[in-house]
Amino acid sequence: MMKTEANAADFRASLAGSRDIARRQQDRFRRMSGQAKEPEDHWLRPGGMRLAGALWRPEKKGITIVFQSGHHYHLPVAALEGVRAERIFSAFIEELEDRVVVMTWDGRTTEFPSDFVLFHCEPGYRRRVEAAGRVKEESLAGRVGRRVRRIRKMKGMSLRRLAAEAGMAAANASNLETGKHEPRLETLDRVAAVLGVTVAELVAR
C-alpha cells in the first residue's frame, strides 16, 4: 500500500473512531438534557466541573455542553478562536471528562476545559472570576498604601506635606494610603522619590 493510501486509511479510521465517541456521548447527552437544571453554583460542589457530554449544533452554530450535575450550556463557535463553524465535524468530551474536544473535517482538534465553558456561558461563574481578579488588584493597592503610610510616619512627614511634595491633591494622597485606588506608575515614582525609597520597595510582596 502506498504511503498516501495508508495515511488516508488512518484518517478514515480516526474519523470513524471519533464518530463512535460522538454518537455514544450524544445518546448520553440526550438522556441528561431531560434532567437539565437551573444555573446555580454547581461548580463549587465535588465533581462539579466534570462534563457529561457535548453536541455540535450546526443549525445554532454552537456546541451544547452538559455537566454531570445536569446543568447545560450553549457555547457559540465565535468563542473559539480560529475555529470556523463550517469546518466542524463533531464535538465530544475527553476521557478525563474535564474538557471538550472539537474535531474538524480535516482531522484537526481544538480542546478547551470546562471552566472555559462556564466563563463564557455562566454569568455567576464569570462574576466570581472577575471578582477574584479585583481582589488581587485591591490587595496590591492596600499593600502599597500601607507601606506609604508606614514610611511617611517613620519620617515624621504629614500627609499634607507628602501630597504637596509629590504634586498630588491631599484627597488623592489619602486614597493612596487607604488603598482605595491603585496609583499610576508616574504617581508612585513621585511618592517614592519624596519618601526616599524605590518604587520596587513600595510594590514588592
C-alpha positions in Angstrom: 0.0 0.0 0.0 1.3 3.4 -0.9 2.0 5.9 2.0 -0.7 8.3 0.9 -3.2 5.4 0.9 -2.1 4.3 4.4 -2.4 7.9 5.6 -5.9 8.1 4.1 -6.9 4.8 5.8 -5.6 6.1 9.2 -7.5 9.3 8.8 -10.7 7.4 7.9 -10.2 5.2 11.0 -9.7 8.3 13.2 -12.9 9.9 11.9 -14.8 6.6 12.4 -13.5 6.4 16.0 -14.4 10.0 16.7 -17.8 9.4 15.2 -18.4 6.4 17.5 -17.3 8.5 20.5 -19.6 11.4 19.5 -22.5 9.0 18.9 -22.2 7.5 22.4 -21.9 10.9 24.0 -24.9 12.2 22.1 -27.0 9.4 23.5 -25.8 10.3 27.0 -26.3 14.0 26.2 -30.0 13.4 25.2 -30.6 11.4 28.4 -29.1 14.1 30.6 -30.7 17.0 28.7 -34.1 15.9 30.1 -32.7 16.4 33.6 -31.4 19.9 32.9 -31.4 22.2 35.9 -31.5 25.9 36.5 -27.9 27.5 36.7 -26.5 27.6 40.2 -23.1 27.4 41.8 -22.8 23.7 40.9 -19.1 24.1 40.1 -18.4 24.5 43.8 -19.6 21.0 44.6 -17.3 17.9 44.5 -17.0 16.9 40.8 -19.0 20.0 39.8 -16.6 20.8 36.9 -16.9 17.3 35.3 -18.6 17.1 31.9 -21.1 14.5 30.7 -21.5 15.2 27.0 -21.2 17.7 24.1 -23.2 18.0 21.0 -22.3 20.0 17.9 -25.4 22.0 16.8 -24.6 23.3 13.3 -28.1 24.9 13.0 -27.2 27.1 16.0 -23.5 27.5 15.2 -22.5 26.3 18.6 -21.9 23.4 21.0 -24.4 22.4 23.7 -22.4 21.1 26.7 -23.8 19.1 29.6 -22.2 18.9 33.0 -22.5 15.8 35.2 -24.6 17.9 37.6 -27.3 18.1 34.8 -26.6 21.8 34.0 -26.2 22.5 30.3 -24.9 25.5 28.3 -24.7 26.6 24.7 -21.3 27.8 23.7 -21.2 29.8 20.4 -18.4 28.9 17.9 -17.5 32.5 18.0 -16.0 32.0 21.4 -13.4 29.5 20.0 -10.5 31.4 18.4 -9.5 30.1 15.0 -12.4 27.6 14.6 -14.9 28.0 11.8 -18.4 26.6 12.1 -18.5 25.1 8.6 -15.4 23.0 9.2 -16.6 21.3 12.4 -17.3 17.6 12.2 -18.1 16.7 15.8 -17.7 17.6 19.5 -17.2 15.2 22.4 -15.9 15.0 25.9 -12.3 14.0 26.5 -11.9 10.8 28.5 -11.0 12.5 31.8 -14.3 14.4 31.5 -12.7 17.8 32.1 -12.6 19.2 28.6 -14.4 19.4 25.3 -12.7 18.2 22.0 -13.9 19.8 18.8 -12.8 17.9 15.6 -12.9 19.4 12.1 -13.3 17.6 8.8 -9.6 17.6 8.2 -8.9 15.7 11.4 -7.6 18.7 13.5 -8.8 19.1 17.0 -9.3 22.0 19.4 -9.7 21.4 23.1 -11.0 23.7 25.9 -11.6 23.0 29.6 -14.9 23.0 31.5 -14.0 26.3 33.2 -13.8 27.9 29.7 -17.4 26.9 29.2 -18.5 28.3 32.5 -16.6 31.6 32.0 -18.3 32.2 28.6 -21.8 30.8 29.5 -22.4 31.1 33.2 -22.7 34.8 34.5 -22.3 33.7 38.1 -19.0 31.9 37.5 -17.7 34.8 35.4 -18.6 37.3 38.2 -16.6 35.2 40.7 -13.6 35.0 38.4 -13.7 38.7 37.8 -14.2 39.5 41.5 -11.2 37.4 42.3 -9.2 39.5 39.9 -10.4 42.7 41.6 -9.4 41.3 45.0 -5.9 40.8 43.7 -5.8 44.4 42.4 -7.2 45.8 45.7 -4.6 43.7 47.6 -1.8 45.4 45.7 -3.3 48.9 46.3 -3.7 48.1 50.0 -0.1 46.8 50.3 1.3 50.0 48.6 -0.9 52.2 50.7 0.2 50.6 54.0 3.9 51.0 53.1 3.5 54.6 52.0 1.8 55.4 55.3 4.3 53.5 57.4 7.3 55.1 55.7 5.8 58.6 55.9 5.1 58.2 59.6 8.7 56.9 60.2 10.0 60.0 58.6 7.7 62.3 60.6 6.1 63.6 57.5 2.5 64.8 57.4 0.1 63.6 54.7 -0.4 67.1 53.5 3.4 67.6 53.1 3.7 64.3 51.2 0.8 65.3 48.9 2.4 68.8 48.2 5.9 67.5 47.5 4.6 64.7 45.3 2.3 67.1 43.3 -0.9 65.4 44.5 -4.1 66.6 45.9 -4.4 65.8 49.6 -7.5 63.7 48.9 -5.7 61.6 46.4 -2.8 61.0 48.8 -5.3 59.9 51.4 -6.9 57.5 48.9 -3.5 56.1 48.1 -2.7 55.4 51.7 -6.1 53.7 52.4 -5.8 51.5 49.3 -8.9 53.0 47.6 -7.3 53.1 44.2 -4.2 51.7 42.5 -1.9 54.6 41.6 -0.2 55.0 38.2 3.5 54.4 37.8 4.2 58.1 37.5 2.5 58.8 40.8 4.4 56.0 42.5 7.6 57.5 41.1 6.9 60.9 42.7 5.8 59.4 46.0 8.8 57.1 46.2 11.2 60.0 45.5 9.6 62.1 48.3 9.9 59.2 50.7 13.5 58.4 49.6 12.7 54.8 48.6 12.3 53.0 45.2 9.1 52.0 43.6 10.1 48.4 43.9 10.1 48.8 47.7 6.6 50.1 47.6 5.1 47.3 45.5 7.2 44.3 46.5 5.3 41.3 48.0 
